[in-house]
Amino acid sequence: MEFNVNPFTLFDRDWALLTAGSIERFNSMTISWGSLGTLWGKPIATVYVKPVRYTHDFMEESEYFTLGFFEEKYRSALMLMGSRSGRDMDKVSASGLTPEPLQNAVTYAQAHTAILCRKLYRQDLDLHAVPPEAMLHYRTEAPHTAYIGEVVDMIRK
């Protein structure tokens, strides 16, 4: 697998679209926290989702999830996917993005890269271990759940 990116801007500035569920029932959200690396001798992706997010339910239920990466021209679609809830509206239709199956999961036709992950591990962040300067993210909501997935496929279009 080859994926030439800047690992320090990939999530934070470039964003990713996290999707969990099946093509019959799924949800996606834009994320800016995540990483790619190696753990337990496997290529992995780590993502973080707050329990209040609709996608969290799908992450809990699903064995697989995907990360989709897009060209800058899709920034407004990613903004919508990250700021609106799939509980309240059909944000996929509103975004103009086209979902498509990717083995056991869902990605989008417009993604230039799709990474398929099999969930290996999940852990709620421990507020006692969060640095004081990061506590501003948890004033009103429960902490993120970290999901680590083994990268089982990567599609470059």
VODRENGU-776974 format. One record per residue (C-alpha): z, y, x; residue in one letter. Coordinates in nm, 2 decimals. Each point is the difference from the previous one (the first is absolute). Example, Ala and Ser with C-alpha at 12.3 -4.5 7.8 and 13.67 -1.06 7.14 Angstrom:
<sites>
+--------+--------+--------+----+
:     c3 :     c2 :     c1 : aa :
+--------+--------+--------+----+
:   0.78 :  -0.45 :   1.23 :  a :
:  -0.07 :   0.34 :   0.14 :  s :
+--------+--------+--------+----+
</sites>
This chain:
<sites>
+--------+--------+--------+----+
:     c3 :     c2 :     c1 : aa :
+--------+--------+--------+----+
:   0.00 :   0.00 :   0.00 :  m :
:  -0.08 :   0.34 :   0.13 :  e :
:   0.12 :   0.32 :  -0.16 :  f :
:  -0.03 :   0.31 :   0.22 :  n :
:   0.25 :   0.26 :  -0.14 :  v :
:   0.27 :   0.24 :   0.12 :  n :
:   0.31 :  -0.20 :  -0.10 :  p :
:   0.20 :   0.33 :  -0.03 :  f :
:  -0.22 :   0.16 :  -0.25 :  t :
:  -0.14 :  -0.30 :  -0.19 :  l :
:   0.27 :   0.02 :  -0.28 :  f :
:   0.16 :   0.34 :   0.05 :  d :
:  -0.32 :   0.21 :   0.00 :  r :
:  -0.28 :  -0.23 :  -0.11 :  d :
:   0.20 :  -0.18 :  -0.27 :  w :
:  -0.06 :  -0.35 :  -0.14 :  a :
:  -0.03 :  -0.14 :  -0.35 :  l :
:   0.25 :  -0.28 :  -0.05 :  l :
:  -0.10 :  -0.25 :  -0.28 :  t :
:   0.19 :  -0.30 :  -0.13 :  a :
:  -0.08 :  -0.24 :  -0.29 :  g :
:  -0.31 :  -0.18 :  -0.12 :  s :
:  -0.33 :   0.14 :  -0.12 :  i :
:   0.12 :  -0.06 :  -0.35 :  e :
:   0.33 :   0.20 :   0.05 :  r :
:   0.07 :   0.22 :   0.30 :  f :
:   0.12 :   0.34 :   0.11 :  n :
:  -0.07 :   0.22 :   0.30 :  s :
:   0.17 :   0.29 :   0.17 :  m :
:  -0.08 :   0.22 :   0.29 :  t :
:   0.24 :  -0.04 :   0.29 :  i :
:   0.06 :   0.20 :   0.31 :  s :
:   0.27 :  -0.22 :   0.15 :  w :
:  -0.10 :  -0.32 :   0.16 :  g :
:  -0.09 :  -0.17 :   0.33 :  s :
:  -0.21 :  -0.28 :   0.15 :  l :
:   0.13 :  -0.22 :   0.28 :  g :
:   0.11 :  -0.34 :   0.09 :  t :
:   0.31 :  -0.20 :  -0.11 :  l :
:   0.09 :  -0.36 :   0.03 :  w :
:  -0.33 :  -0.06 :   0.18 :  g :
:  -0.21 :   0.13 :  -0.29 :  k :
:  -0.19 :   0.32 :  -0.06 :  p :
:   0.19 :   0.19 :  -0.27 :  i :
:   0.00 :   0.31 :  -0.22 :  a :
:   0.32 :   0.16 :  -0.11 :  t :
:   0.01 :   0.22 :  -0.31 :  v :
:   0.28 :   0.18 :  -0.18 :  y :
:   0.03 :   0.04 :  -0.38 :  v :
:   0.28 :   0.16 :  -0.21 :  k :
:   0.13 :  -0.22 :  -0.29 :  p :
:  -0.09 :   0.28 :  -0.24 :  v :
:  -0.37 :  -0.04 :   0.07 :  r :
:  -0.20 :  -0.22 :  -0.24 :  y :
:  -0.16 :  -0.16 :   0.30 :  t :
:   0.34 :  -0.13 :   0.11 :  h :
:   0.00 :  -0.24 :  -0.30 :  d :
:  -0.34 :  -0.14 :   0.11 :  f :
:   0.11 :  -0.03 :   0.36 :  m :
:   0.31 :  -0.20 :  -0.11 :  e :
:  -0.22 :  -0.23 :  -0.21 :  e :
:  -0.29 :  -0.05 :   0.23 :  s :
:  -0.05 :  -0.22 :   0.30 :  e :
:  -0.29 :   0.22 :   0.13 :  y :
:  -0.06 :   0.37 :   0.03 :  f :
:  -0.28 :   0.21 :   0.15 :  t :
:  -0.03 :   0.32 :   0.19 :  l :
:  -0.32 :   0.20 :  -0.05 :  g :
:  -0.11 :   0.28 :   0.23 :  f :
:  -0.25 :   0.26 :  -0.11 :  f :
:  -0.22 :   0.28 :   0.13 :  e :
:   0.12 :   0.36 :  -0.04 :  e :
:  -0.23 :   0.05 :  -0.30 :  k :
:   0.23 :  -0.22 :  -0.21 :  y :
:   0.31 :   0.21 :   0.07 :  r :
:   0.02 :   0.14 :  -0.36 :  s :
:  -0.01 :  -0.36 :  -0.14 :  a :
:   0.28 :  -0.10 :   0.24 :  l :
:   0.20 :   0.31 :  -0.10 :  m :
:  -0.03 :  -0.11 :  -0.37 :  l :
:   0.09 :  -0.36 :   0.08 :  m :
:   0.31 :   0.11 :   0.18 :  g :
:   0.13 :   0.26 :  -0.24 :  s :
:  -0.05 :  -0.16 :  -0.34 :  r :
:   0.15 :  -0.32 :  -0.13 :  s :
:  -0.20 :  -0.30 :  -0.13 :  g :
:   0.28 :  -0.03 :  -0.26 :  r :
:  -0.12 :   0.32 :  -0.17 :  d :
:  -0.38 :   0.00 :   0.04 :  m :
:  -0.30 :  -0.18 :   0.12 :  d :
:   0.00 :   0.17 :   0.34 :  k :
:  -0.27 :  -0.24 :   0.14 :  v :
:  -0.25 :   0.12 :  -0.25 :  s :
:   0.11 :   0.36 :   0.05 :  a :
:  -0.04 :  -0.03 :   0.38 :  s :
:  -0.36 :  -0.12 :  -0.02 :  g :
:   0.08 :  -0.29 :   0.24 :  l :
:  -0.14 :  -0.35 :  -0.07 :  t :
:   0.24 :  -0.29 :   0.03 :  p :
:  -0.13 :  -0.33 :   0.13 :  e :
:   0.16 :  -0.33 :   0.07 :  p :
:   0.08 :  -0.10 :   0.36 :  l :
:   0.10 :  -0.36 :   0.01 :  q :
:   0.35 :  -0.01 :  -0.16 :  n :
:   0.03 :   0.38 :  -0.05 :  a :
:  -0.19 :   0.32 :  -0.08 :  v :
:  -0.16 :   0.27 :   0.21 :  t :
:  -0.26 :   0.28 :  -0.07 :  y :
:  -0.37 :   0.01 :   0.05 :  a :
:   0.03 :   0.34 :   0.16 :  q :
:   0.24 :  -0.10 :   0.27 :  a :
:  -0.16 :  -0.01 :   0.35 :  h :
:   0.27 :  -0.25 :   0.10 :  t :
:   0.21 :  -0.24 :  -0.20 :  a :
:   0.29 :  -0.20 :   0.14 :  i :
:   0.12 :  -0.30 :  -0.19 :  l :
:   0.37 :  -0.09 :   0.06 :  c :
:   0.21 :  -0.30 :  -0.10 :  r :
:   0.36 :   0.12 :  -0.06 :  k :
:   0.24 :  -0.15 :   0.26 :  l :
:   0.31 :   0.21 :  -0.04 :  y :
:   0.16 :   0.27 :  -0.21 :  r :
:   0.32 :   0.20 :   0.06 :  q :
:   0.15 :   0.29 :  -0.18 :  d :
:   0.08 :   0.28 :   0.25 :  l :
:   0.38 :   0.02 :   0.07 :  d :
:   0.11 :   0.36 :  -0.06 :  l :
:   0.29 :  -0.05 :   0.24 :  h :
:  -0.26 :  -0.05 :   0.28 :  a :
:  -0.24 :   0.29 :  -0.10 :  v :
:   0.03 :   0.29 :   0.24 :  p :
:   0.17 :   0.31 :  -0.15 :  p :
:  -0.32 :   0.21 :   0.03 :  e :
:  -0.19 :  -0.25 :  -0.21 :  a :
:   0.25 :  -0.01 :  -0.29 :  m :
:  -0.19 :   0.28 :  -0.17 :  l :
:  -0.24 :  -0.27 :  -0.12 :  h :
:   0.28 :  -0.17 :  -0.19 :  y :
:   0.20 :   0.27 :  -0.17 :  r :
:  -0.11 :  -0.10 :  -0.35 :  t :
:  -0.17 :  -0.34 :   0.03 :  e :
:   0.08 :  -0.34 :   0.14 :  a :
:  -0.13 :  -0.07 :   0.35 :  p :
:  -0.34 :  -0.15 :   0.08 :  h :
:  -0.06 :  -0.37 :   0.02 :  t :
:  -0.18 :  -0.10 :   0.32 :  a :
:  -0.26 :  -0.27 :  -0.04 :  y :
:  -0.14 :  -0.18 :   0.30 :  i :
:  -0.33 :  -0.19 :  -0.06 :  g :
:  -0.20 :  -0.22 :   0.23 :  e :
:  -0.35 :   0.14 :   0.04 :  v :
:  -0.22 :  -0.30 :  -0.11 :  v :
:  -0.33 :   0.18 :  -0.03 :  d :
:  -0.15 :   0.34 :   0.07 :  m :
:  -0.33 :   0.11 :  -0.15 :  i :
:  -0.20 :   0.29 :   0.16 :  r :
:  -0.28 :   0.14 :  -0.20 :  k :
+--------+--------+--------+----+
</sites>
